[in-house]
Amino acid sequence: MNYYYPSMTDDYRQQPTQPFGPGFPGGFGNIQQRLNRIERTLERHTDRLNRLNRRLQRVERRLGLPTTEEF
């Protein structure tokens, strides 16, 4: 029986070398994209939190409760 043993260069699990190590896949362009995405997410969450705070204050006013302060 002839068995095929792939060489190390044929191993699909072998990762290409990266100039900045495993923490920086794709280089600095990818870091900038990730940072932009994080900033957009933060803005969306801030907007949503502000809307929820305004809604809570409206409900508190309707119920006659003292309103909560801005966070």
DSSP file (Angstrom, degrees, kcal/mol; ACC not computed):
  #  RESIDUE AA STRUCTURE BP1 BP2  ACC     N-H-->O    O-->H-N    N-H-->O    O-->H-N    TCO  KAPPA ALPHA  PHI   PSI    X-CA   Y-CA   Z-CA
    1    1 A M              0   0    0      0, 0.0     2,-0.6     0, 0.0     0, 0.0   0.000 360.0 360.0 360.0 135.3    0.0    0.0    0.0
    2    2 A N        -     0   0    0      2,-0.0     2,-0.4     0, 0.0     0, 0.0  -0.911 360.0-163.0-104.5 123.4    1.2    3.4   -0.9
    3    3 A Y        -     0   0    0     -2,-0.6     2,-0.6     2,-0.0     0, 0.0  -0.834  15.0-132.3-105.2 143.8    0.2    6.1    1.5
    4    4 A Y        -     0   0    0     -2,-0.4    -2,-0.0     2,-0.0     0, 0.0  -0.849  19.3-171.4 -97.7 120.8    0.3    9.8    0.7
    5    5 A Y        -     0   0    0     -2,-0.6     2,-0.0     0, 0.0    -2,-0.0  -0.937  20.2-137.0-109.9 110.7    2.0   11.9    3.3
    6    6 A P        -     0   0    0      0, 0.0     5,-0.0     0, 0.0     2,-0.0  -0.362  20.3-118.1 -67.6 145.4    1.6   15.6    2.5
    7    7 A S    >   -     0   0    0      1,-0.1     3,-1.1    -2,-0.0     4,-0.5  -0.289  30.3-101.8 -73.5 168.2    4.6   17.8    3.0
    8    8 A M  G >  S+     0   0    0      1,-0.3     3,-0.8     2,-0.2     6,-0.2   0.815 122.4  58.1 -63.1 -29.6    4.5   20.6    5.5
    9    9 A T  G 3  S+     0   0    0      1,-0.2    -1,-0.3     3,-0.0     5,-0.0   0.734 103.6  53.4 -74.0 -19.7    4.0   23.1    2.7
   10   10 A D  G <  S+     0   0    0     -3,-1.1     2,-0.5     3,-0.0    -1,-0.2   0.519  78.8 115.8 -88.7  -5.7    0.9   21.3    1.6
   11   11 A D    X   -     0   0    0     -3,-0.8     3,-1.4    -4,-0.5    -3,-0.0  -0.512  55.7-155.9 -70.5 117.5   -0.7   21.4    5.0
   12   12 A Y  T 3  S+     0   0    0     -2,-0.5    -1,-0.2     1,-0.3    -4,-0.0   0.712  90.2  62.9 -67.9 -19.4   -3.8   23.6    4.8
   13   13 A R  T 3  S+     0   0    0      2,-0.1     2,-0.4    -3,-0.0    -1,-0.3   0.637  75.9 107.5 -80.6 -13.4   -3.6   24.4    8.5
   14   14 A Q    <   -     0   0    0     -3,-1.4     0, 0.0    -6,-0.2     0, 0.0  -0.510  65.8-142.3 -69.6 124.9   -0.3   26.1    8.1
   15   15 A Q        -     0   0    0     -2,-0.4     3,-0.1     1,-0.1    -2,-0.1  -0.640  16.1-112.5 -89.2 142.8   -0.8   29.8    8.5
   16   16 A P        -     0   0    0      0, 0.0     2,-0.1     0, 0.0    -1,-0.1  -0.388  42.0 -96.5 -68.0 152.6    1.1   32.4    6.4
   17   17 A T        -     0   0    0     -2,-0.1     3,-0.0     2,-0.0     0, 0.0  -0.439  37.2-150.9 -70.4 144.4    3.5   34.5    8.3
   18   18 A Q    >   -     0   0    0     -2,-0.1     3,-1.1     1,-0.1    -1,-0.0  -0.958  12.6-139.1-120.2 134.7    2.2   37.9    9.3
   19   19 A P  T 3  S+     0   0    0      0, 0.0    -1,-0.1     0, 0.0    -2,-0.0   0.768 102.0  38.3 -66.6 -24.3    4.4   40.9    9.7
   20   20 A F  T 3  S-     0   0    0      1,-0.3     3,-0.3     4,-0.3     4,-0.1   0.263 112.2-112.6-111.6  12.2    2.7   42.2   12.9
   21   21 A G    X   -     0   0    0     -3,-1.1     3,-1.4     1,-0.2    -1,-0.3  -0.165  50.9 -52.5  83.2 178.8    2.0   38.9   14.6
   22   22 A P  T 3  S+     0   0    0      0, 0.0    -1,-0.2     0, 0.0    -2,-0.0   0.691 128.0  65.5 -69.4 -18.2   -1.4   37.3   15.4
   23   23 A G  T 3  S+     0   0    0     -3,-0.3    -2,-0.1     1,-0.2     0, 0.0   0.632 103.6  46.1 -78.8 -11.7   -2.9   40.4   17.0
   24   24 A F  S X  S+     0   0    0     -3,-1.4     3,-1.6    -4,-0.1    -4,-0.3  -0.485  70.9 177.3-129.9  62.8   -2.8   42.4   13.8
   25   25 A P  T 3  S+     0   0    0      0, 0.0     5,-0.0     0, 0.0    -7,-0.0  -0.504  75.2  14.7 -69.0 129.6   -4.2   40.4   10.9
   26   26 A G  T 3  S-     0   0    0     -2,-0.3     4,-0.4     4,-0.1     3,-0.4   0.411 111.5-105.7  91.1  -3.2   -4.2   42.4    7.8
   27   27 A G    <>  -     0   0    0     -3,-1.6     4,-1.1     1,-0.2     3,-0.4  -0.325  63.1 -36.0  82.1-164.2   -2.0   45.2    9.0
   28   28 A F  H  > S+     0   0    0      1,-0.2     4,-2.1     2,-0.2    -1,-0.2   0.743 127.6  65.5 -75.4 -24.3   -2.9   48.7   10.0
   29   29 A G  H  > S+     0   0    0     -3,-0.4     4,-1.9     1,-0.2    -1,-0.2   0.904 102.9  49.1 -62.0 -39.7   -5.7   49.2    7.4
   30   30 A N  H  > S+     0   0    0     -4,-0.4     4,-2.5    -3,-0.4    -1,-0.2   0.861 107.6  54.6 -67.4 -35.7   -7.7   46.5    9.2
   31   31 A I  H  X S+     0   0    0     -4,-1.1     4,-2.6     1,-0.2    -1,-0.2   0.916 107.6  49.9 -63.4 -42.2   -7.1   48.2   12.5
   32   32 A Q  H  X S+     0   0    0     -4,-2.1     4,-2.5     2,-0.2    -2,-0.2   0.899 110.8  49.5 -64.0 -40.3   -8.5   51.4   11.2
   33   33 A Q  H  X S+     0   0    0     -4,-1.9     4,-2.4     2,-0.2    -2,-0.2   0.916 112.0  48.3 -63.8 -43.0  -11.6   49.6    9.8
   34   34 A R  H  X S+     0   0    0     -4,-2.5     4,-2.4     2,-0.2    -2,-0.2   0.911 111.4  50.1 -64.1 -41.6  -12.1   47.9   13.2
   35   35 A L  H  X S+     0   0    0     -4,-2.6     4,-2.4     2,-0.2    -2,-0.2   0.913 110.6  49.6 -63.3 -42.8  -11.7   51.2   15.0
   36   36 A N  H  X S+     0   0    0     -4,-2.5     4,-2.3     1,-0.2    -2,-0.2   0.909 111.1  49.6 -61.5 -41.9  -14.2   52.9   12.7
   37   37 A R  H  X S+     0   0    0     -4,-2.4     4,-2.3     2,-0.2    -2,-0.2   0.901 110.8  49.6 -64.6 -40.7  -16.7   50.1   13.2
   38   38 A I  H  X S+     0   0    0     -4,-2.4     4,-2.5     2,-0.2    -2,-0.2   0.907 110.5  50.5 -64.6 -41.2  -16.3   50.3   17.0
   39   39 A E  H  X S+     0   0    0     -4,-2.4     4,-2.3     2,-0.2    -2,-0.2   0.907 110.5  48.8 -64.1 -41.5  -16.8   54.1   16.9
   40   40 A R  H  X S+     0   0    0     -4,-2.3     4,-2.4     2,-0.2    -1,-0.2   0.907 111.6  49.9 -64.0 -40.7  -20.0   53.7   14.9
   41   41 A T  H  X S+     0   0    0     -4,-2.3     4,-2.5     1,-0.2    -2,-0.2   0.915 109.9  50.6 -63.4 -42.6  -21.3   51.0   17.3
   42   42 A L  H  X S+     0   0    0     -4,-2.5     4,-2.5     1,-0.2    -2,-0.2   0.908 109.9  50.0 -62.0 -42.3  -20.6   53.3   20.2
   43   43 A E  H  X S+     0   0    0     -4,-2.3     4,-2.5     2,-0.2    -1,-0.2   0.915 111.1  49.1 -62.7 -42.8  -22.5   56.2   18.6
   44   44 A R  H  X S+     0   0    0     -4,-2.4     4,-2.4     1,-0.2    -2,-0.2   0.922 112.8  47.3 -62.4 -43.3  -25.5   53.9   17.9
   45   45 A H  H  X S+     0   0    0     -4,-2.5     4,-2.5     2,-0.2    -2,-0.2   0.883 111.4  51.1 -67.5 -37.3  -25.5   52.7   21.5
   46   46 A T  H  X S+     0   0    0     -4,-2.5     4,-2.4     2,-0.2    -2,-0.2   0.927 111.0  48.5 -64.2 -44.6  -25.2   56.2   22.9
   47   47 A D  H  X S+     0   0    0     -4,-2.5     4,-2.2     2,-0.2    -2,-0.2   0.914 112.5  48.4 -60.8 -43.0  -28.1   57.3   20.7
   48   48 A R  H  X S+     0   0    0     -4,-2.4     4,-2.4     1,-0.2    -2,-0.2   0.910 110.5  50.8 -65.7 -41.5  -30.2   54.4   21.9
   49   49 A L  H  X S+     0   0    0     -4,-2.5     4,-2.4     1,-0.2    -1,-0.2   0.904 109.6  50.9 -62.7 -40.7  -29.3   55.0   25.5
   50   50 A N  H  X S+     0   0    0     -4,-2.4     4,-2.3     2,-0.2    -2,-0.2   0.909 110.2  49.4 -63.0 -41.6  -30.3   58.7   25.1
   51   51 A R  H  X S+     0   0    0     -4,-2.2     4,-2.3     1,-0.2    -2,-0.2   0.914 111.6  49.0 -63.3 -41.9  -33.7   57.7   23.6
   52   52 A L  H  X S+     0   0    0     -4,-2.4     4,-2.5     2,-0.2    -2,-0.2   0.884 109.8  51.8 -66.0 -37.6  -34.3   55.2   26.4
   53   53 A N  H  X S+     0   0    0     -4,-2.4     4,-2.3     2,-0.2    -1,-0.2   0.919 110.4  48.2 -64.5 -42.5  -33.5   57.9   29.0
   54   54 A R  H  X S+     0   0    0     -4,-2.3     4,-2.1     2,-0.2    -2,-0.2   0.905 112.1  49.8 -63.4 -40.4  -35.9   60.3   27.4
   55   55 A R  H  X S+     0   0    0     -4,-2.3     4,-2.2     1,-0.2    -2,-0.2   0.914 110.0  50.7 -63.9 -42.3  -38.6   57.7   27.3
   56   56 A L  H  X S+     0   0    0     -4,-2.5     4,-2.6     1,-0.2    -2,-0.2   0.909 109.1  51.2 -62.2 -41.9  -38.0   56.8   31.0
   57   57 A Q  H  X S+     0   0    0     -4,-2.3     4,-2.4     2,-0.2    -1,-0.2   0.885 108.6  51.6 -64.5 -37.9  -38.3   60.5   32.0
   58   58 A R  H  X S+     0   0    0     -4,-2.1     4,-2.3     2,-0.2    -1,-0.2   0.927 111.7  47.0 -62.5 -43.9  -41.6   60.8   30.1
   59   59 A V  H  X S+     0   0    0     -4,-2.2     4,-2.0     1,-0.2    -2,-0.2   0.912 111.4  51.3 -64.8 -41.8  -43.0   57.7   31.9
   60   60 A E  H  X>S+     0   0    0     -4,-2.6     5,-2.6     1,-0.2     4,-0.7   0.908 109.9  49.6 -62.8 -40.8  -41.7   59.0   35.3
   61   61 A R  H ><5S+     0   0    0     -4,-2.4     3,-0.8     1,-0.2    -1,-0.2   0.915 110.0  51.0 -63.5 -42.3  -43.4   62.4   34.6
   62   62 A R  H 3<5S+     0   0    0     -4,-2.3    -1,-0.2     1,-0.3    -2,-0.2   0.863 112.8  45.9 -63.5 -34.7  -46.7   60.7   33.7
   63   63 A L  H 3<5S-     0   0    0     -4,-2.0    -1,-0.3    -5,-0.2    -2,-0.2   0.536 114.1-117.8 -85.6  -5.6  -46.6   58.6   36.9
   64   64 A G  T <<5 +     0   0    0     -3,-0.8    -3,-0.2    -4,-0.7    -2,-0.1   0.702  65.5 143.0  78.3  19.4  -45.7   61.7   39.0
   65   65 A L      < -     0   0    0     -5,-2.6    -1,-0.3    -6,-0.2     2,-0.2  -0.594  62.0 -96.3 -89.4 153.0  -42.3   60.3   40.1
   66   66 A P        -     0   0    0      0, 0.0    -1,-0.1     0, 0.0     2,-0.1  -0.501  49.0-114.8 -65.9 135.9  -39.2   62.4   40.5
   67   67 A T        -     0   0    0     -2,-0.2     2,-0.2     1,-0.1   -10,-0.1  -0.381  25.2-113.7 -75.1 150.6  -37.2   62.1   37.3
   68   68 A T        -     0   0    0    -15,-0.1    -1,-0.1     1,-0.1     2,-0.1  -0.486  32.6-111.6 -78.0 152.2  -33.8   60.5   37.2
   69   69 A E        -     0   0    0     -2,-0.2    -1,-0.1     1,-0.1     2,-0.1  -0.376  41.8 -84.9 -78.4 161.9  -30.8   62.7   36.5
   70   70 A E              0   0    0      1,-0.1    -1,-0.1    -2,-0.1     0, 0.0  -0.399 360.0 360.0 -64.1 144.1  -28.8   62.3   33.3
   71   71 A F              0   0    0     -3,-0.1    -1,-0.1    -2,-0.1    -2,-0.0   0.449 360.0 360.0 -86.2 360.0  -26.2   59.6   33.5
